[in-house]
Amino acid sequence: MDKQNACQCGRETVRSEEERKRLVHRLNRIEGQIRGIRGMVECDAYCTDILTQSAAVSAAMNSFNKELLNNHIRGCVSRDIREGHDEVVDELLDILQKLMR
């Protein structure tokens, strides 16, 4: 999927090359973990072994979300508040509710 197709919401965040690389690296590792879990299911691995790997994926996603949220608050949210776009606070509260489910 190219960048244009991935960003069809009309909004985007300009990230540094370093930040983009870190986030993509984390996602690549998570994708590998998911493929590993699929392989475990396909070869009938023991349930608790699969669940252990699933917990590791959840922890990795939480770590990814924390990094992205930190970047979002320090960058997008701070900038929008300085520019008088206070609705970004409501958006932030909404996303925090989703992350905490």
C-alpha positions as CSV (number, residue, x, y, z in Angstrom):
1,M,0.0,0.0,0.0
2,D,1.5,3.3,-1.0
3,K,1.4,6.4,1.2
4,Q,-1.4,8.1,-0.7
5,N,-3.8,5.1,-0.4
6,A,-2.9,4.7,3.3
7,C,-3.6,8.4,4.2
8,Q,-7.1,9.0,2.7
9,C,-8.5,10.6,5.7
10,G,-7.3,14.1,4.5
11,R,-5.1,14.6,7.6
12,E,-1.6,13.5,8.1
13,T,1.4,13.9,10.5
14,V,4.8,14.8,9.2
15,R,7.2,12.6,10.9
16,S,11.0,12.7,11.0
17,E,12.7,9.9,9.1
18,E,14.0,8.6,12.5
19,E,10.5,8.5,14.0
20,R,9.1,6.8,10.9
21,K,11.8,4.2,10.9
22,R,11.3,3.4,14.7
23,L,7.6,3.0,14.2
24,V,7.9,0.8,11.1
25,H,10.5,-1.3,12.8
26,R,8.2,-2.0,15.7
27,L,5.3,-2.8,13.3
28,N,7.6,-5.2,11.3
29,R,8.5,-7.0,14.5
30,I,4.8,-7.3,15.5
31,E,3.9,-8.5,12.1
32,G,6.6,-11.2,12.4
33,Q,5.2,-12.2,15.8
34,I,1.7,-12.5,14.3
35,R,3.0,-14.7,11.5
36,G,4.6,-16.8,14.1
37,I,1.4,-17.2,16.0
38,R,-0.5,-18.1,12.8
39,G,2.2,-20.8,12.2
40,M,1.7,-22.1,15.7
41,V,-2.1,-22.4,15.2
42,E,-1.5,-24.1,11.8
43,C,0.7,-26.8,13.4
44,D,-1.6,-27.3,16.4
45,A,0.8,-25.9,19.0
46,Y,-0.3,-26.1,22.6
47,C,-2.8,-23.4,23.7
48,T,-0.8,-21.9,26.4
49,D,2.2,-21.5,24.1
50,I,0.1,-19.6,21.6
51,L,-1.4,-17.5,24.4
52,T,2.0,-16.6,25.7
53,Q,3.0,-15.4,22.2
54,S,-0.3,-13.5,21.9
55,A,0.4,-11.7,25.2
56,A,3.8,-10.7,23.8
57,V,2.1,-9.2,20.7
58,S,-0.4,-7.3,23.0
59,A,2.5,-5.9,25.0
60,A,4.3,-5.0,21.7
61,M,1.2,-3.2,20.4
62,N,0.9,-1.4,23.8
63,S,4.5,-0.2,23.5
64,F,3.9,0.9,19.9
65,N,0.7,2.8,21.0
66,K,2.6,4.5,23.9
67,E,5.3,5.7,21.5
68,L,2.9,7.0,18.9
69,L,0.7,8.6,21.6
70,N,3.7,10.3,23.1
71,N,4.7,11.7,19.7
72,H,1.1,12.8,19.0
73,I,0.8,14.7,22.3
74,R,4.2,16.4,22.0
75,G,3.7,17.2,18.3
76,C,0.2,17.4,16.9
77,V,-1.8,18.1,20.1
78,S,0.7,20.7,21.4
79,R,0.8,22.5,18.0
80,D,-3.0,22.5,17.6
81,I,-3.5,23.9,21.1
82,R,-1.0,26.7,20.4
83,E,-2.8,27.4,17.2
84,G,-6.2,27.7,19.0
85,H,-7.6,24.4,17.8
86,D,-8.9,23.3,21.2
87,E,-11.1,20.5,19.7
88,V,-7.9,18.4,19.6
89,V,-8.4,17.8,23.3
90,D,-11.7,16.1,22.7
91,E,-10.1,14.1,19.9
92,L,-7.3,13.1,22.3
93,L,-9.8,12.1,25.0
94,D,-11.7,9.9,22.5
95,I,-8.6,8.1,21.4
96,L,-7.5,7.5,25.0
97,Q,-10.9,5.9,25.7
98,K,-10.4,3.6,22.7
99,L,-6.9,2.7,23.9
100,M,-8.1,1.9,27.4
101,R,-10.8,-0.6,26.3
